[in-house]
């Protein structure tokens, strides 16, 4: 399962009903709606209702593994491998629907834009204009992937140079850089293909490293810093002038390597509205947890607003609608179905005895028992750290099957806010 708009609309209505049941004082209710629940609900509405498909534009010659790369990124076989060599330079838009995950991807394959031009020749003016129109007028992609077969890099340096010039003109026209990544595909074929995965073969890692450094130093003439400790796992281009990063991958279905690093980097460069459908489709736990952690921090910050309430708040139960909303979003991000049953499961796993089927208000009353540090008057610090702890506890349970108490995250919250 995954997050969908219908489930969220029902959840928001249930949370609103719970809020009305719990809060009796009309002045306090109005203040909390304005300062606490309003911002939280708006956050989720914006996150879900403004969600749209990511739009990726592919550049590269035939045979360099564009279809394999899309399959690897999606974590499922959605594109046919070995398409017939294109006879036209017209780009083609593909809309991939992932109904199980309530998501879509829009992929634009530039197809034959390089095919009529030998690698050692300049791109014709009309080809450059077609690419410019694709990027600026027709498709307006979120991220551009320039896919190059690793063994061909020395033959294709002109492709990189001329695409850089095109992107320079695009930047002048729209006033911004579009994140563009050199995807160095088929790195398994550098040297001995049997030496795989490369972490087990220093010589293979050396060849990958040299290929990346050649593109950066000799072709693009840019400065780079490694994404991790080793450039062989990919690098970021420091000035982000035309290309933003060079990331090596093997997209073969049975031999995939470094694809999650590429997916994570693409996700970082996507606008917020396109992140959910990009991440949800892939079912990659680490990527979905990035969204989950971001929501937990935001909800914890919102909970801390209680500290400035003009009315002393003594019943910590008022926090539970906010926290139940947060937990349910975490449930959905973990690819579980959003339901009272899943919420019951989490509370029960946390060591609280429950009678099933007594409704959301009863669950809210039990959830209070998990909030550490509650006193006669709720402080903003307790509200924030308690909400953060419950969120991280739910995240650990639904993503990893681990049972952790909210108080275990007290120090982590201090680090987050320091």
C-alpha positions as CSV (number, residue, x, y, z in Angstrom):
1,X,0.0,0.0,0.0
2,X,0.9,3.7,-0.1
3,X,-0.4,7.1,0.6
4,X,-3.4,8.2,-1.5
5,X,-5.6,11.3,-1.4
6,X,-8.8,9.6,-0.5
7,X,-7.3,7.9,2.6
8,X,-5.8,11.3,3.7
9,X,-9.1,13.1,3.3
10,X,-10.9,10.6,5.5
11,X,-8.0,10.7,8.0
12,X,-8.2,14.5,8.2
13,X,-11.9,14.4,8.8
14,X,-11.4,11.8,11.6
15,X,-8.7,13.9,13.2
16,X,-11.0,17.0,13.1
17,X,-13.8,15.0,14.8
18,X,-11.4,13.8,17.5
19,X,-10.2,17.3,18.1
20,X,-13.7,18.5,18.5
21,X,-14.4,15.8,21.0
22,X,-11.3,16.3,23.1
23,X,-11.2,20.1,23.4
24,X,-14.1,21.7,25.2
25,X,-13.0,25.2,26.0
26,X,-14.0,27.3,23.0
27,X,-11.2,29.9,23.4
28,X,-8.6,27.2,23.7
29,X,-10.1,25.3,20.8
30,X,-9.9,28.4,18.5
31,X,-6.3,29.1,19.6
32,X,-5.2,25.5,19.0
33,X,-7.0,25.4,15.6
34,X,-5.2,28.5,14.5
35,X,-1.7,27.7,16.0
36,X,-1.5,23.9,16.2
37,X,-3.9,21.8,14.2
38,X,-4.3,24.4,11.4
39,X,-0.6,24.4,10.4
40,X,-0.3,20.6,10.8
41,X,-3.3,20.0,8.6
42,X,-2.1,22.5,6.0
43,X,1.3,20.8,6.0
44,X,-0.3,17.5,5.1
45,X,-2.7,18.9,2.6
46,X,0.1,20.6,0.8
47,X,2.2,17.5,0.9
48,X,-0.5,15.2,-0.5
49,X,-2.8,17.4,-2.5
50,X,0.0,19.2,-4.4
51,X,1.8,16.0,-5.1
52,X,2.5,15.5,-8.8
53,X,4.6,13.1,-10.9
54,X,8.3,13.8,-11.2
55,X,9.4,14.8,-14.7
56,X,12.7,13.4,-15.9
57,X,14.4,14.3,-19.2
58,X,16.8,11.7,-20.7
59,X,19.7,12.6,-22.9
60,X,22.0,10.1,-24.4
61,X,22.8,7.9,-27.4
62,X,21.0,4.7,-28.2
63,X,22.5,1.6,-26.5
64,X,23.7,3.5,-23.5
65,X,21.1,1.9,-21.2
66,X,18.4,4.5,-20.8
67,X,15.6,1.8,-20.5
68,X,17.6,-0.3,-18.1
69,X,18.3,2.8,-16.0
70,X,14.6,3.7,-15.7
71,X,13.8,0.2,-14.6
72,X,16.5,0.3,-12.0
73,X,15.4,3.7,-10.7
74,X,11.7,2.6,-10.5
75,X,12.8,-0.7,-8.8
76,X,10.6,-2.6,-11.2
77,X,10.5,-3.4,-14.9
78,X,8.5,-0.7,-16.6
79,X,10.5,0.1,-19.8
80,X,11.2,-2.2,-22.6
81,X,14.9,-3.0,-23.1
82,X,16.5,-2.8,-26.5
83,X,14.1,-0.5,-28.4
84,X,14.6,-0.1,-32.1
85,X,17.1,2.6,-33.0
86,X,15.1,5.8,-33.5
87,X,14.8,7.3,-37.0
88,X,13.6,10.7,-35.9
89,X,14.9,13.3,-33.5
90,X,11.5,14.0,-32.1
91,X,11.5,13.4,-28.3
92,X,8.8,11.2,-26.8
93,X,7.0,11.5,-23.5
94,X,6.2,8.4,-21.6
95,X,3.8,8.4,-18.6
96,X,4.3,5.4,-16.3
97,X,1.5,4.7,-13.9
98,X,2.1,2.8,-10.6
99,X,-1.5,2.2,-9.5
100,X,-0.5,0.2,-6.4
101,X,1.4,3.2,-5.2
102,X,-1.0,6.0,-6.4
103,X,1.9,7.5,-8.4
104,X,3.1,8.3,-11.9
105,X,6.4,9.2,-13.5
106,X,6.8,11.3,-16.6
107,X,9.8,10.4,-18.6
108,X,10.9,12.3,-21.7
109,X,13.3,10.4,-23.9
110,X,15.2,12.8,-26.2
111,X,15.7,9.7,-28.4
112,X,17.6,10.5,-31.6
113,X,19.0,14.0,-30.9
114,X,22.6,12.8,-31.0
115,X,22.1,9.9,-33.5
116,X,22.6,11.8,-36.7
117,X,25.8,13.4,-35.5
118,X,29.1,11.5,-35.3
119,X,30.7,11.7,-31.8
120,X,33.6,13.8,-33.1
121,X,31.4,16.4,-34.8
122,X,29.5,19.5,-33.5
123,X,25.8,19.2,-33.0
124,X,23.9,20.9,-35.8
125,X,22.1,24.1,-34.9
126,X,18.6,22.6,-35.5
127,X,19.4,19.8,-33.0
128,X,20.5,22.3,-30.3
129,X,17.3,24.2,-30.9
130,X,15.2,21.1,-30.5
131,X,16.8,20.4,-27.2
132,X,16.2,24.0,-26.1
133,X,12.6,23.8,-27.0
134,X,12.1,20.5,-25.2
135,X,13.6,21.9,-22.0
136,X,12.2,25.4,-22.0
137,X,8.9,25.2,-23.8
138,X,7.6,21.6,-24.3
139,X,8.4,19.7,-21.2
140,X,10.0,21.9,-18.5
141,X,11.7,18.9,-16.8
142,X,12.5,18.8,-13.1
143,X,15.8,16.9,-13.6
144,X,17.8,16.1,-16.6
145,X,19.8,12.8,-16.8
146,X,22.6,12.7,-19.4
147,X,23.3,9.0,-19.7
148,X,26.7,7.9,-21.0
149,X,28.1,4.4,-21.4
150,X,31.3,4.3,-19.4
151,X,33.5,2.6,-22.0
152,X,32.5,5.4,-24.5
153,X,33.5,8.5,-22.5
154,X,36.5,9.3,-24.5
155,X,34.5,9.2,-27.8
156,X,31.7,11.2,-26.4
157,X,33.4,14.2,-24.8
158,X,31.9,16.4,-27.5
159,X,28.4,15.4,-26.4
160,X,29.1,16.7,-22.9
161,X,30.7,19.9,-24.1
162,X,27.9,20.8,-26.5
163,X,25.2,19.9,-24.0
164,X,26.9,22.2,-21.5
165,X,26.6,25.0,-24.1
166,X,22.9,24.3,-24.6
167,X,22.3,24.4,-20.8
168,X,24.2,27.7,-20.6
169,X,21.7,29.2,-23.1
170,X,18.8,27.6,-21.2
171,X,20.0,29.2,-18.0
172,X,20.3,32.6,-19.6
173,X,16.7,32.2,-21.0
174,X,14.9,31.0,-17.8
175,X,17.3,32.5,-15.2
176,X,18.0,29.3,-13.4
177,X,19.9,26.0,-13.6
178,X,17.9,22.8,-14.2
179,X,19.6,20.1,-12.2
180,X,21.5,18.0,-14.7
181,X,23.3,14.8,-13.8
182,X,25.9,12.8,-15.8
183,X,24.9,9.2,-15.3
184,X,27.9,7.1,-16.0
185,X,26.2,3.8,-16.9
186,X,27.6,0.3,-17.6
187,X,30.6,0.8,-15.3
188,X,30.6,-3.0,-14.9
189,X,32.1,-3.2,-18.4
190,X,35.2,-1.2,-17.5
191,X,38.1,-3.6,-17.3
192,X,37.1,-7.2,-16.6
193,X,33.2,-7.5,-16.4
194,X,33.6,-10.5,-14.1
195,X,35.2,-8.4,-11.4
196,X,31.9,-7.4,-9.7
197,X,30.8,-5.8,-7.4
198,X,33.5,-3.2,-7.6
199,X,34.0,-2.9,-3.8
200,X,35.6,-6.3,-3.9
201,X,38.0,-5.4,-6.7
202,X,40.3,-2.3,-6.1
203,X,41.3,-2.2,-9.7
204,X,37.7,-1.9,-10.8
205,X,37.1,0.9,-8.3
206,X,40.2,2.6,-9.7
207,X,38.9,2.4,-13.3
208,X,35.5,3.9,-12.2
209,X,37.3,6.7,-10.3
210,X,39.5,7.5,-13.3
211,X,36.5,7.7,-15.6
212,X,34.8,10.2,-13.3
213,X,37.9,12.2,-13.0
214,X,38.4,12.3,-16.7
215,X,34.9,13.7,-17.3
216,X,35.4,16.3,-14.5
217,X,39.0,17.3,-15.1
218,X,39.5,16.9,-18.9
219,X,36.1,17.3,-20.4
220,X,34.0,19.6,-18.2
221,X,37.0,21.2,-16.4
222,X,35.2,21.5,-13.1
223,X,36.0,21.0,-9.5
224,X,34.4,18.1,-7.7
225,X,33.9,16.7,-4.2
226,X,32.9,13.1,-3.5
227,X,29.4,12.3,-2.4
228,X,30.9,9.8,0.0
229,X,34.6,9.3,0.9
230,X,35.4,7.8,-2.5
231,X,34.9,9.6,-5.8
232,X,34.2,6.2,-7.4
233,X,30.7,6.3,-5.8
234,X,29.9,9.6,-7.4
235,X,30.8,13.3,-7.0
236,X,29.1,16.6,-6.8
237,X,30.3,19.5,-9.1
238,X,31.0,22.4,-6.8
239,X,29.8,25.3,-8.9
240,X,26.7,23.5,-10.4
241,X,27.1,25.6,-13.5
242,X,25.8,23.2,-16.0
243,X,26.1,19.7,-14.7
244,X,25.4,19.2,-11.0
245,X,26.9,15.7,-10.4
246,X,28.6,12.7,-12.0
247,X,27.2,9.4,-10.6
248,X,28.3,6.0,-11.8
249,X,25.9,3.1,-11.9
250,X,25.3,-0.4,-13.2
251,X,21.6,-0.7,-14.2
252,X,21.6,-4.4,-15.1
253,X,18.6,-5.9,-13.3
254,X,20.6,-8.7,-11.6
255,X,23.8,-6.6,-11.0
256,X,22.5,-3.2,-10.0
257,X,25.1,-1.0,-8.3
258,X,24.9,2.6,-6.9
259,X,21.4,3.1,-8.2
260,X,20.1,4.1,-4.8
261,X,22.7,6.8,-4.5
262,X,21.5,8.2,-7.9
263,X,17.9,7.9,-6.8
264,X,18.6,9.8,-3.6
265,X,20.5,12.6,-5.4
266,X,17.6,12.9,-7.9
267,X,15.2,13.1,-5.1
268,X,17.1,15.9,-3.4
269,X,17.0,18.0,-6.6
270,X,13.3,17.4,-7.3
271,X,10.8,20.1,-6.1
272,X,8.9,19.1,-3.0
273,X,5.7,18.6,-5.0
274,X,7.4,15.8,-7.0
275,X,9.2,13.9,-4.2
276,X,6.4,11.7,-2.8
277,X,5.5,10.0,-6.1
278,X,9.2,9.6,-7.0
279,X,10.0,8.0,-3.6
280,X,6.8,6.0,-3.1
281,X,7.1,4.2,-6.5
282,X,10.5,2.9,-5.6
283,X,9.7,1.5,-2.1
284,X,13.2,2.3,-1.0
285,X,13.1,2.5,2.7
286,X,15.9,5.0,3.1
287,X,14.3,7.4,0.7
288,X,10.9,7.2,2.3
289,X,12.3,7.6,5.7
290,X,13.8,11.0,4.6
291,X,10.2,12.2,4.1
292,X,9.1,10.6,7.3
293,X,11.9,12.3,9.3
294,X,11.1,15.6,7.8
295,X,7.5,15.4,8.8
296,X,8.3,14.3,12.3
297,X,10.6,17.4,12.8
298,X,7.9,19.7,11.4
299,X,5.2,18.2,13.6
300,X,7.4,18.4,16.7
301,X,8.1,22.0,16.0
302,X,4.4,22.7,15.6
303,X,3.7,20.9,18.9
304,X,6.1,23.2,20.7
305,X,3.7,26.1,19.9
306,X,1.8,25.0,23.0
307,X,4.5,26.7,25.1
308,X,3.2,30.2,24.0
309,X,-0.5,29.4,24.7
310,X,-2.2,32.3,26.4
311,X,-4.2,29.7,28.4
312,X,-2.3,27.3,30.6
313,X,-2.7,23.8,29.2
314,X,-2.8,20.9,31.7
315,X,-4.2,18.1,29.6
316,X,-1.6,16.5,27.3
317,X,-4.5,14.7,25.6
318,X,-4.8,17.8,23.4
319,X,-1.6,16.8,21.6
320,X,-2.9,13.5,20.5
321,X,-4.9,14.6,17.3
322,X,-1.6,16.1,16.0
323,X,0.4,13.0,16.9
324,X,-2.2,10.5,15.5
325,X,-2.1,12.4,12.2
326,X,1.7,12.2,12.2
327,X,1.7,8.5,13.0
328,X,-0.7,7.7,10.3
329,X,1.4,9.6,7.7
330,X,4.4,7.5,8.8
331,X,2.3,4.3,8.4
332,X,1.4,5.3,4.9
333,X,5.0,6.2,4.0
334,X,6.1,2.7,5.2
335,X,3.8,1.3,2.6
336,X,1.3,0.1,5.2
337,X,-2.4,0.8,4.9
338,X,-3.5,3.8,7.0
339,X,-6.0,2.4,9.5
340,X,-7.0,2.4,13.2
341,X,-5.8,-1.2,13.2
342,X,-2.2,-0.1,12.4
343,X,-2.3,2.6,15.0
344,X,-3.6,0.0,17.6
345,X,-0.8,-2.3,16.6
346,X,1.9,0.4,17.3
347,X,0.4,1.4,20.7
348,X,0.1,-2.3,21.7
349,X,3.7,-3.0,20.6
350,X,4.8,-0.1,22.8
351,X,3.6,-2.1,25.8
352,X,0.1,-0.7,26.4
353,X,-2.7,-3.2,26.7
354,X,-5.6,-2.4,24.4
355,X,-9.1,-3.5,23.8
356,X,-9.6,-3.5,20.1
357,X,-12.3,-1.6,18.3
358,X,-13.0,1.2,20.9
359,X,-12.3,4.0,18.4
360,X,-9.9,6.9,17.9
361,X,-10.7,8.7,21.1
362,X,-9.8,5.6,23.2
363,X,-6.6,5.3,21.2
364,X,-5.8,8.9,21.9
365,X,-6.2,8.3,25.6
366,X,-3.8,5.4,25.4
367,X,-1.3,7.3,23.3
368,X,-0.9,9.8,26.2
369,X,0.8,7.1,28.2
370,X,3.7,7.1,25.7
371,X,4.4,10.8,26.0
372,X,7.5,11.2,28.3
373,X,7.8,14.0,30.9
374,X,4.2,15.2,31.1
375,X,3.5,17.3,34.2
376,X,0.6,19.4,35.6
377,X,1.2,22.1,32.9
378,X,2.5,21.2,29.4
379,X,5.6,23.1,28.4
380,X,6.5,23.7,24.8
381,X,9.7,21.7,25.3
382,X,7.8,18.7,26.6
383,X,5.2,18.9,23.8
384,X,7.9,19.2,21.1
385,X,10.3,16.5,22.4
386,X,7.4,14.2,23.2
387,X,5.9,14.5,19.7
388,X,9.4,13.9,18.2
389,X,9.9,10.9,20.3
390,X,6.6,9.3,19.4
391,X,7.2,10.0,15.7
392,X,10.6,8.4,15.7
393,X,9.3,5.5,17.8
394,X,6.6,5.0,15.1
395,X,9.1,5.3,12.4
396,X,11.4,2.7,13.9
397,X,8.4,0.3,14.3
398,X,6.8,0.7,10.9
399,X,10.0,0.9,8.8
400,X,12.2,-1.5,10.7
401,X,10.0,-3.5,13.0
402,X,12.0,-2.1,16.0
403,X,10.3,-1.3,19.3
404,X,11.8,1.9,20.8
405,X,10.4,4.0,23.5
406,X,9.9,7.7,22.8
407,X,12.2,8.8,25.6
408,X,15.1,7.1,23.8
409,X,15.0,10.0,21.3
410,X,15.3,12.9,23.8
411,X,19.0,13.5,23.2
412,X,18.4,13.2,19.4
413,X,15.8,16.0,19.6
414,X,18.3,18.2,21.5
415,X,20.8,17.6,18.7
416,X,18.1,18.5,16.0
417,X,17.3,21.7,17.7
418,X,20.8,22.8,18.8
